[in-house]
């Protein structure tokens, strides 16, 4: 293949009319092939035909069906919600800046805000001890499955019954994450269960992380929770749907993937690890986010003022230098949990506990619409055989 078949990153961005982050996203999704520059291994070249074909596709006017199809993947809004929005690189819980809330609010207060109403306190409600299992995932699944099987559907339940269940369910998820019924606010319980001072700096970082991931608009797990709620199922069933979706490597498993990437960087060197992935067209777990082209505000809020270990700081610098991408929330949570000596499953535990507040709020909101979510599929299979000779 001739050298003229490959172009620089600057030329590729110019032909596509996009920023470096978007070009990198195209590479990570397999739309554009990339290779190392033969004269400078620190630079990358991009296949010109891939870039030109993508530019043509992007320039075509989209029909209504194309818009609907694209909406499923980081596309246009597909339903209305009053809970969370992302605007101009920031995100808001019912109009309140989430980063500001993370300064001093506990998860319980933000859960009430997301729900949009006063809800009964769970302090006087009986909390059943979580399942006795060493594995976090088992405890969460067993608790929610049992609760879903025993709870009445939201359809036909009074607002008071649903509000009481919402308050208790968040506590039960937190207890399952902690592995025990403990006193105090949720962030202190989790810190206590992991051997940290419930009133110390680590506990406050736990609180801040949970506030920043309590909800994030219509992500995959939240959509799953809303679909379940739209059938009239129980609140616990909706949260179980959210948890099941969160368990996937592309969603709640991203912090674990970021940790493996960090291990690669420590073993081979940060620049070599980043470059190898870029040349192979693989993603950089823990970096970049489609909703935040200027950088994930959640990660920035957590990492500003936090001293990263040298190996993670080097990885952050290499990703910025070679791919022009910033850390996202998955990197930030992985880095903080690792630096503070929390268990390996801590990022998922924090994510699942905090996001349960969002799932609950979305499930209640969806239930109130009284509408079943039932998208249509665009059939692309063989032509149906109607009738016969």
Backbone torsions as a table, in degrees:
resi	resn	phi	psi	omega
1	UNK	NA	135.0	-176.2
2	UNK	-71.9	154.3	178.0
3	UNK	-62.2	-29.5	-179.2
4	UNK	-67.7	-13.8	178.0
5	UNK	-77.5	-7.0	-177.7
6	UNK	-121.9	140.7	-177.0
7	UNK	-128.4	161.8	-179.0
8	UNK	-74.4	168.0	177.7
9	UNK	-62.5	-39.5	-179.3
10	UNK	-62.8	-43.2	179.2
11	UNK	-67.0	-40.4	178.8
12	UNK	-62.1	-43.3	178.6
13	UNK	-63.0	-38.6	-179.3
14	UNK	-65.6	-44.0	-179.0
15	UNK	-66.9	-33.9	-178.5
16	UNK	-88.3	-20.7	-176.4
17	UNK	69.2	39.2	-176.5
18	UNK	-130.4	168.0	175.7
19	UNK	-83.4	170.1	-179.6
20	UNK	-60.2	-38.0	-179.3
21	UNK	-61.6	-39.0	-179.2
22	UNK	-70.0	-40.0	176.5
23	UNK	-59.7	-44.4	178.1
24	UNK	-61.2	-38.6	179.3
25	UNK	-63.6	-39.3	177.7
26	UNK	-62.3	-39.8	178.9
27	UNK	-65.0	-46.4	-176.6
28	UNK	-65.2	-25.4	178.9
29	UNK	-90.6	0.8	176.5
30	UNK	85.0	11.8	-178.3
31	UNK	-80.7	-28.1	-177.4
32	UNK	-131.7	127.1	178.3
33	UNK	-80.7	144.7	-176.9
34	UNK	-133.4	151.8	175.0
35	UNK	-147.8	165.0	179.4
36	UNK	-73.7	146.4	175.7
37	UNK	-68.4	128.9	-176.1
38	UNK	-62.8	-24.7	-178.2
39	UNK	-99.3	-11.2	-177.5
40	UNK	-152.5	99.8	-174.9
41	UNK	-64.4	-14.4	179.8
42	UNK	-80.6	-12.7	-179.0
43	UNK	-108.6	158.3	-179.4
44	UNK	-120.5	151.6	174.4
45	UNK	-117.5	151.6	-173.9
46	UNK	-124.0	139.2	-177.6
47	UNK	-64.7	121.6	-174.1
48	UNK	-63.3	-40.1	-178.5
49	UNK	-64.5	-37.4	177.1
50	UNK	-62.7	-43.7	-179.0
51	UNK	-63.7	-44.8	-177.5
52	UNK	-67.2	-40.6	178.2
53	UNK	-64.0	-39.3	179.3
54	UNK	-67.2	-37.7	178.4
55	UNK	-63.1	-39.3	178.0
56	UNK	-65.6	-45.6	-179.9
57	UNK	-61.5	-42.7	-178.4
58	UNK	-67.6	-25.7	-177.3
59	UNK	-85.1	-13.1	-179.3
60	UNK	-70.2	145.4	173.9
61	UNK	-70.1	139.0	-176.6
62	UNK	-96.1	130.2	176.0
63	UNK	-76.6	167.5	-178.4
64	UNK	-56.2	-42.8	-179.5
65	UNK	-63.9	-36.2	178.5
66	UNK	-67.3	-39.1	177.9
67	UNK	-62.2	-44.8	180.0
68	UNK	-62.7	-41.0	179.8
69	UNK	-66.3	-43.6	-178.8
70	UNK	-67.4	-25.0	-178.2
71	UNK	-62.2	-24.0	-179.0
72	UNK	-71.0	-25.5	-176.5
73	UNK	-119.3	90.8	178.2
74	UNK	53.8	35.6	-175.8
75	UNK	-102.9	-148.5	-178.1
76	UNK	-70.9	155.9	178.3
77	UNK	-58.3	141.5	-179.2
78	UNK	-112.9	-9.9	174.0
79	UNK	-155.1	164.1	-177.5
80	UNK	-94.3	142.1	177.7
81	UNK	-151.0	145.9	178.4
82	UNK	-105.0	14.5	-170.3
83	UNK	-92.1	-59.6	-173.9
84	UNK	-136.2	144.3	174.0
85	UNK	-142.3	151.8	174.9
86	UNK	-110.7	121.0	-178.0
87	UNK	-136.2	127.3	173.2
88	UNK	50.3	43.3	176.0
89	UNK	80.6	5.1	177.1
90	UNK	-125.8	165.6	176.9
91	UNK	-135.5	152.4	-167.9
92	UNK	-133.8	136.9	173.1
93	UNK	-99.0	109.6	-177.7
94	UNK	46.6	45.9	176.1
95	UNK	87.4	-7.9	-179.5
96	UNK	-97.1	130.9	178.8
97	UNK	-60.2	118.4	-175.8
98	UNK	-65.0	-34.8	178.5
99	UNK	-64.2	-39.1	176.5
100	UNK	-64.9	-39.8	178.4
101	UNK	-63.1	-32.9	-178.2
102	UNK	-68.1	-13.2	-179.3
103	UNK	-65.7	-37.5	-174.2
104	UNK	-149.5	-3.0	-176.0
105	UNK	-86.5	142.8	171.4
106	UNK	-81.2	162.4	-179.1
107	UNK	-59.2	-38.5	-178.0
108	UNK	-58.1	-40.2	-179.8
109	UNK	-68.6	-40.2	179.1
110	UNK	-69.0	-34.3	176.3
111	UNK	-60.9	-41.5	177.6
112	UNK	-65.7	-38.5	178.1
113	UNK	-63.4	-45.3	179.7
114	UNK	-60.9	-39.0	-180.0
115	UNK	-69.1	-25.2	174.3
116	UNK	80.4	20.8	-178.4
117	UNK	-162.7	164.3	172.3
118	UNK	-71.4	133.4	177.6
119	UNK	-124.5	154.2	-179.4
120	UNK	-63.3	148.6	176.3
121	UNK	-73.1	144.7	177.9
122	UNK	-89.5	3.8	-175.2
123	UNK	-58.5	-38.2	-176.5
124	UNK	-97.6	8.0	179.2
125	UNK	-92.6	143.7	-178.9
126	UNK	-73.9	125.1	178.9
127	UNK	-104.3	111.7	178.5
128	UNK	-67.7	133.0	178.8
129	UNK	-55.9	144.8	-179.3
130	UNK	-68.8	162.0	177.2
131	UNK	-55.3	143.3	-178.0
132	UNK	-85.7	85.9	179.9
133	UNK	-144.2	141.1	-175.9
134	UNK	-71.2	-25.9	-175.0
135	UNK	-89.8	129.7	-179.2
136	UNK	-57.1	-47.3	-176.9
137	UNK	-60.5	-42.1	178.9
138	UNK	-61.0	-44.1	-179.2
139	UNK	-61.6	-45.6	-178.7
140	UNK	-64.3	-48.0	-178.6
141	UNK	-63.6	-44.8	-178.0
142	UNK	-64.5	-42.6	-179.9
143	UNK	-63.1	-49.0	-176.4
144	UNK	-69.0	-37.7	178.5
145	UNK	-64.2	-43.2	177.9
146	UNK	-64.1	-40.8	179.5
147	UNK	-66.4	-41.2	-179.8
148	UNK	-64.0	-38.2	-179.4
149	UNK	-68.9	-30.0	-174.6
150	UNK	-97.4	-13.2	-174.0
151	UNK	-90.8	147.2	176.6
152	UNK	-73.1	155.2	177.0
153	UNK	-65.1	153.8	176.0
154	UNK	-66.2	-34.1	177.4
155	UNK	-62.9	117.3	-178.2
156	UNK	97.8	-12.1	177.9
157	UNK	-85.1	148.4	179.2
158	UNK	-74.5	160.8	177.0
159	UNK	-59.2	-37.4	179.7
160	UNK	-64.7	-41.3	178.5
161	UNK	-63.9	-43.1	-179.3
162	UNK	-66.6	-40.3	179.2
163	UNK	-63.8	-41.1	178.7
164	UNK	-65.2	-41.3	178.2
165	UNK	-65.2	-38.1	179.2
166	UNK	-61.3	-44.3	-179.5
167	UNK	-64.5	-44.1	-177.1
168	UNK	-72.1	-37.9	-174.1
169	UNK	-63.4	-39.5	178.2
170	UNK	-62.0	-40.3	177.5
171	UNK	-64.4	-39.7	-179.2
172	UNK	-66.4	-38.3	175.9
173	UNK	-63.4	-43.8	179.0
174	UNK	-62.5	-40.4	178.4
175	UNK	-64.1	-39.9	178.4
176	UNK	-65.4	-37.8	177.7
177	UNK	-66.5	-39.6	-179.8
178	UNK	-77.2	-24.7	-178.2
179	UNK	84.4	9.8	-179.1
180	UNK	-166.9	159.9	173.6
181	UNK	-86.3	110.9	-176.3
182	UNK	-122.0	155.7	179.2
183	UNK	-83.3	166.4	173.0
184	UNK	94.4	175.9	176.2
185	UNK	-60.5	157.8	-173.5
186	UNK	-59.5	-41.7	-177.8
187	UNK	-65.8	-31.8	177.4
188	UNK	-73.0	-36.4	177.7
189	UNK	-61.9	-45.4	-178.8
190	UNK	-66.9	-41.8	176.9
191	UNK	-59.5	-44.6	179.5
192	UNK	-60.5	-42.9	-177.6
193	UNK	-67.4	-22.7	-179.8
194	UNK	-101.7	13.9	174.2
195	UNK	80.0	16.7	178.8
196	UNK	-101.7	158.6	177.0
197	UNK	-65.1	118.3	-177.9
198	UNK	-64.0	-13.1	179.0
199	UNK	-113.1	11.5	-175.4
200	UNK	-98.3	-170.6	-175.6
201	UNK	-65.5	-37.5	179.7
202	UNK	-63.7	-42.1	178.1
203	UNK	-60.9	-38.3	180.0
204	UNK	-69.5	-35.6	175.1
205	UNK	-64.6	-38.8	175.6
206	UNK	-59.1	-45.1	179.3
207	UNK	-60.5	-47.5	-178.1
208	UNK	-62.3	-44.3	179.5
209	UNK	-60.5	-42.9	-177.7
210	UNK	-66.2	-38.9	178.2
211	UNK	-60.9	-39.9	-174.8
212	UNK	-76.9	-11.6	176.4
213	UNK	-120.3	13.8	-178.6
214	UNK	-63.0	-30.5	175.3
215	UNK	-158.4	158.5	178.0
216	UNK	-157.0	57.6	177.0
217	UNK	62.4	-140.3	-171.4
218	UNK	-101.4	64.3	176.5
219	UNK	-75.5	178.1	-173.0
220	UNK	-59.2	-46.8	-177.0
221	UNK	-69.5	-36.0	178.6
222	UNK	-68.1	-39.5	176.7
223	UNK	-62.1	-41.5	178.0
224	UNK	-61.3	-43.0	178.8
225	UNK	-62.8	-39.3	179.9
226	UNK	-69.0	-39.0	177.5
227	UNK	-60.0	-45.5	178.8
228	UNK	-62.8	-45.8	179.6
229	UNK	-62.0	-32.7	-178.0
230	UNK	-65.4	-19.2	177.4
231	UNK	-81.8	-8.4	-176.7
232	UNK	90.6	8.0	-178.1
233	UNK	-65.5	172.5	-178.7
234	UNK	-68.5	159.6	178.0
235	UNK	-62.0	-39.9	178.7
236	UNK	-63.5	-36.4	178.1
237	UNK	-64.8	-38.8	178.3
238	UNK	-65.4	-42.8	179.0
239	UNK	-66.7	-37.0	176.8
240	UNK	-62.8	-39.2	176.1
241	UNK	-62.7	-42.3	177.5
242	UNK	-61.7	-44.9	179.8
243	UNK	-62.2	-43.1	-179.4
244	UNK	-60.5	-39.7	179.0
245	UNK	-72.4	-38.5	178.7
246	UNK	-61.4	-27.5	-174.0
247	UNK	-67.6	-15.3	-177.8
248	UNK	-68.4	148.0	-179.5
249	UNK	-58.5	-29.9	-178.5
250	UNK	-80.9	-2.6	-177.9
251	UNK	-124.6	-98.3	-178.3
252	UNK	-69.3	-14.7	179.0
253	UNK	-87.2	3.0	-176.2
254	UNK	-67.7	-32.0	177.8
255	UNK	-65.8	-36.9	176.7
256	UNK	-65.7	-39.3	176.8
257	UNK	-66.0	-37.7	177.1
258	UNK	-64.3	-36.2	178.9
259	UNK	-66.9	-38.9	177.3
260	UNK	-66.6	-38.1	176.8
261	UNK	-63.6	-40.5	177.5
262	UNK	-62.6	-36.4	177.4
263	UNK	-66.7	-38.7	175.2
264	UNK	-59.3	-45.1	-177.9
265	UNK	-64.6	-37.7	179.5
266	UNK	-69.3	-33.8	-178.2
267	UNK	-77.1	-44.3	-172.5
268	UNK	-104.8	-9.4	-173.3
269	UNK	100.4	139.2	-173.0
270	UNK	-61.8	-48.2	-177.1
271	UNK	-64.8	-41.4	179.4
272	UNK	-65.5	-39.3	-179.5
273	UNK	-65.9	-43.2	178.7
274	UNK	-66.2	-46.7	-177.9
275	UNK	-61.8	-42.1	-179.4
276	UNK	-59.6	-42.9	179.8
277	UNK	-67.6	-39.6	-179.8
278	UNK	-65.4	-43.5	179.6
279	UNK	-62.7	-36.6	-179.7
280	UNK	-83.4	-0.3	179.8
281	UNK	72.7	22.1	179.4
282	UNK	-95.8	156.4	-178.6
283	UNK	-75.1	165.4	173.4
284	UNK	-107.5	94.2	-177.2
285	UNK	-58.5	132.3	179.6
286	UNK	94.2	4.2	-178.4
287	UNK	-133.2	139.7	177.8
288	UNK	79.1	150.2	176.3
289	UNK	-156.0	128.5	-176.9
290	UNK	-58.0	-30.0	-178.8
291	UNK	-82.7	-11.4	-176.8
292	UNK	-130.8	74.7	-178.5
293	UNK	-61.4	-23.3	178.3
294	UNK	-92.8	3.2	-178.4
295	UNK	117.5	140.5	-177.9
296	UNK	-67.9	113.7	-176.7
297	UNK	-62.1	-28.8	179.9
298	UNK	-66.9	-44.0	178.3
299	UNK	-65.4	-42.0	179.6
300	UNK	-60.6	-42.6	-179.6
301	UNK	-62.6	-34.7	-178.9
302	UNK	-81.1	-37.2	-172.3
303	UNK	-88.4	-21.0	176.5
304	UNK	-61.3	119.1	-179.7
305	UNK	86.6	-5.2	178.2
306	UNK	-96.8	125.3	-177.7
307	UNK	-84.0	109.9	179.4
308	UNK	-75.6	148.2	170.2
309	UNK	-58.1	154.2	-174.0
310	UNK	-55.1	-41.7	-176.9
311	UNK	-66.0	-38.6	179.5
312	UNK	-74.3	-35.3	175.9
313	UNK	-63.4	-38.7	178.5
314	UNK	-66.5	-39.3	178.4
315	UNK	-65.0	-42.8	178.2
316	UNK	-59.8	-44.2	-179.0
317	UNK	-66.6	-40.0	-179.2
318	UNK	-66.6	-40.9	178.8
319	UNK	-63.3	-38.9	178.5
320	UNK	-68.5	-43.4	-175.4
321	UNK	-70.8	-43.6	-173.7
322	UNK	-90.4	-30.2	-176.4
323	UNK	-122.4	-4.4	-179.5
324	UNK	55.5	44.1	177.4
325	UNK	-123.2	147.9	-179.7
326	UNK	-102.7	160.6	176.4
327	UNK	-62.1	147.2	172.2
328	UNK	-108.2	-174.8	-174.8
329	UNK	-61.9	-30.1	-179.1
330	UNK	-67.4	-42.1	176.0
331	UNK	-64.6	-45.1	-176.7
332	UNK	-60.5	-45.9	-179.3
333	UNK	-67.2	-41.9	177.5
334	UNK	-59.9	-46.5	-176.2
335	UNK	-64.3	-43.5	-178.5
336	UNK	-68.7	-45.9	-179.7
337	UNK	-62.3	-41.1	179.4
338	UNK	-66.5	-44.1	-178.0
339	UNK	-66.4	-31.6	-177.5
340	UNK	-91.3	4.4	176.8
341	UNK	73.9	23.7	177.0
342	UNK	-76.5	160.6	-179.6
343	UNK	-64.2	161.0	-176.1
344	UNK	-59.3	-31.2	-178.3
345	UNK	-86.1	3.1	-176.4
346	UNK	-58.5	-45.2	179.8
347	UNK	-57.8	-42.1	179.2
348	UNK	-67.7	-40.5	179.4
349	UNK	-60.2	-44.0	179.4
350	UNK	-66.7	-43.1	-179.5
351	UNK	-62.6	-48.9	-177.4
352	UNK	-64.5	-41.6	-179.7
353	UNK	-64.8	-51.5	-177.4
354	UNK	-66.4	-44.7	-177.0
355	UNK	-67.7	-20.3	174.3
356	UNK	-58.4	-34.4	176.9
357	UNK	-61.2	-42.1	177.9
358	UNK	-68.3	-43.7	178.6
359	UNK	-58.9	-42.9	-179.9
360	UNK	-61.4	-46.7	-179.3
361	UNK	-62.3	-43.6	-179.9
362	UNK	-68.1	-38.4	179.2
363	UNK	-63.1	-43.5	179.0
364	UNK	-65.0	-43.5	179.1
365	UNK	-61.6	-43.5	-179.9
366	UNK	-65.6	-41.5	179.9
367	UNK	-58.9	-36.9	-177.8
368	UNK	-69.9	-21.5	178.0
369	UNK	-71.1	-25.1	-177.8
370	UNK	69.5	16.5	-176.6
371	UNK	-112.9	140.9	175.8
372	UNK	-86.8	129.0	175.2
373	UNK	-80.7	115.3	-177.7
374	UNK	-143.3	82.5	179.1
375	UNK	-66.2	159.3	173.9
376	UNK	-97.8	150.3	176.4
377	UNK	-101.8	143.6	173.9
378	UNK	-92.8	112.5	-174.8
379	UNK	-71.9	130.0	179.1
380	UNK	-127.9	16.6	-179.2
381	UNK	-85.9	-168.9	179.5
382	UNK	-59.8	150.5	178.8
383	UNK	-60.7	128.5	-179.4
384	UNK	-60.1	140.8	177.5
385	UNK	-89.5	99.9	-178.4
386	UNK	-101.3	115.2	-177.7
387	UNK	78.8	176.6	179.8
388	UNK	-151.3	157.7	178.9
389	UNK	-71.5	NA	NA
